[in-house]
Amino acid sequence: MRRKKSFNEFKEITQAIQEQKERTLTPTLKTVHKTELKPPSNITDAKKSVLEPIGS
């Protein structure tokens, strides 16, 4: 019984993550589409700040 419960929990977590991804991706795609003609100048700085902690 315990094994089945953990599998159901895993399924619920996976589903929640999938829904969260869809929710966060949709507005991002819309924003990217809007700013396609005029990309923000600080986009490379934003990428650097995200990548630096991983490198160190």
N, C-alpha and C positions, 0 to 999 in steps of 0.2 A: 504493500500500500504506500509505503514511504517513497518508493522509487517513482510511482505514478504521480504522486503529489509534486515532487521536485520537477518532473517532466512538464507538468501543467504550469508550474511557476515559470519555468524556462520559456515555455511557449508564450505566456503572458508578457514576460519581460521583452522577448524578441519582438512581439507585436507592438509593444509600447515604444520601443526604440524605432521601429519602422515608421510608426505614426509621427513620432517626433522629428525624424529625418524629413518626412514629407512636409511637415509644417514649417520647418526651418528652410528647406530648399526652395519652396514655392516663392516666398517673398524675395529671397536672394536672386532667383532667376529674373523676377520682375525688375528688381533694382538694376541688375546687370544690363538688362535690355534697355532700360531708360537711360543709363549713363554710357551706353555703347558709343555714341557719337562724341561724347566729351568725358573720357576716363579721368578719374581723380589723379592728380599729380603725386599724391602720397601713397599710391598703391604698392610701389616697391618697398617703401619704408615699412608699410604694414606687413608685407611678406617677411622682411628681415626680422622684425620684432617677434614674429611667430616662430621663425626657424631658429633663431639664436639660442633660446633656452634648451632646445632639443640637442643642438650641437655641443653645448657645454655639459 
